[in-house]
Amino acid sequence: MRFDTLVSFYSEGQKHYDPSTHGYVGGVDLLGSCMANVTDIGTNRAVQLFGKFDVNSLVIRISELPYQNWAFITVGNSDTKYRLQTMRQTQKMTTLIVGEGD
């Protein structure tokens, strides 16, 4: 298994609601990046997990989860935000199943 894709972790911890402006203020902070093995979840597995096959989800395998409190990730040079759907921690690695989010 090759860890050949850069995955960046972001936090939205500074984002909060401001009643005077009636909206959210604050920004997104880059926590850091690491190399990971990224694959598509596949049609059969998407139907098993989510009940439909049109879900755009990825399986991300990393040796160790570098950040605990992250809101979303980006994969490679893409600006698409992926949010956590499920996570498994084994002795050798961490597996994240993430889906497209806003």
C-alpha positions as CSV (number, residue, x, y, z in Angstrom):
1,M,0.0,0.0,0.0
2,R,1.4,3.3,-1.0
3,F,0.9,6.6,0.8
4,D,1.1,8.8,-2.3
5,T,-1.6,11.4,-1.8
6,L,-1.4,14.6,0.3
7,V,-4.3,15.0,2.7
8,S,-4.8,18.4,4.5
9,F,-6.7,18.7,7.7
10,Y,-8.7,21.8,8.6
11,S,-10.4,23.2,11.7
12,E,-13.4,25.5,12.0
13,G,-12.8,26.2,15.7
14,Q,-12.6,29.9,15.3
15,K,-15.9,30.1,13.4
16,H,-18.8,31.4,15.5
17,Y,-22.2,33.2,15.2
18,D,-22.2,36.9,15.6
19,P,-25.6,38.3,16.6
20,S,-24.8,41.8,15.5
21,T,-24.1,40.8,11.9
22,H,-26.6,37.9,11.9
23,G,-24.1,35.5,10.4
24,Y,-21.0,33.4,11.1
25,V,-17.7,35.1,11.4
26,G,-14.2,33.6,11.7
27,G,-12.3,31.4,9.4
28,V,-10.9,28.1,8.6
29,D,-7.4,27.1,10.0
30,L,-5.1,24.6,8.3
31,L,-4.0,22.1,11.0
32,G,-1.5,20.4,8.8
33,S,-1.0,17.8,6.1
34,C,0.2,14.2,5.8
35,M,0.6,11.5,3.1
36,A,-2.2,8.9,2.8
37,N,-3.5,6.1,0.7
38,V,-6.8,7.3,-0.9
39,T,-9.2,5.1,-2.9
40,D,-12.8,5.3,-4.0
41,I,-15.2,3.5,-1.7
42,G,-16.8,1.6,-4.7
43,T,-20.4,1.1,-5.7
44,N,-21.1,-2.1,-3.8
45,R,-19.7,-0.8,-0.5
46,A,-21.5,2.5,-0.9
47,V,-24.8,0.7,-1.3
48,Q,-24.0,-1.5,1.8
49,L,-23.1,1.5,4.0
50,F,-25.4,4.3,2.8
51,G,-28.2,2.5,0.9
52,K,-27.5,4.3,-2.4
53,F,-24.7,4.3,-4.9
54,D,-24.5,8.0,-5.9
55,V,-22.6,9.0,-2.7
56,N,-19.1,10.4,-3.6
57,S,-17.1,8.9,-0.7
58,L,-13.4,8.1,-0.3
59,V,-11.5,5.7,1.9
60,I,-8.4,7.3,3.4
61,R,-5.8,5.2,5.1
62,I,-3.1,6.8,7.2
63,S,-0.6,5.3,9.6
64,E,-1.6,7.5,12.5
65,L,-4.3,10.2,12.9
66,P,-2.2,13.3,13.3
67,Y,-5.0,15.7,14.4
68,Q,-8.0,14.9,16.7
69,N,-10.2,17.9,16.3
70,W,-10.6,18.5,12.6
71,A,-13.7,19.6,10.8
72,F,-12.9,18.6,7.2
73,I,-10.1,17.5,4.9
74,T,-9.1,18.2,1.3
75,V,-7.4,15.6,-0.9
76,G,-4.5,16.4,-3.2
77,N,-4.9,19.7,-5.1
78,S,-8.7,19.7,-5.0
79,D,-10.7,22.3,-3.2
80,T,-13.5,19.7,-2.4
81,K,-14.2,19.5,1.3
82,Y,-14.7,16.0,2.7
83,R,-16.3,15.4,6.1
84,L,-15.9,12.3,8.3
85,Q,-18.6,9.6,7.9
86,T,-17.0,6.8,9.8
87,M,-13.5,5.9,11.3
88,R,-11.8,2.7,12.3
89,Q,-8.6,2.5,14.4
90,T,-6.6,-0.7,14.1
91,Q,-3.1,-1.6,15.5
92,K,-1.3,-0.6,12.3
93,M,-3.4,2.2,10.8
94,T,-6.4,4.5,10.9
95,T,-9.1,4.2,8.2
96,L,-11.4,7.2,7.5
97,I,-14.4,7.0,5.2
98,V,-15.2,10.6,4.2
99,G,-17.9,12.1,2.0
100,E,-18.3,15.4,0.1
101,G,-19.6,18.1,2.4
102,D,-20.1,21.9,2.1
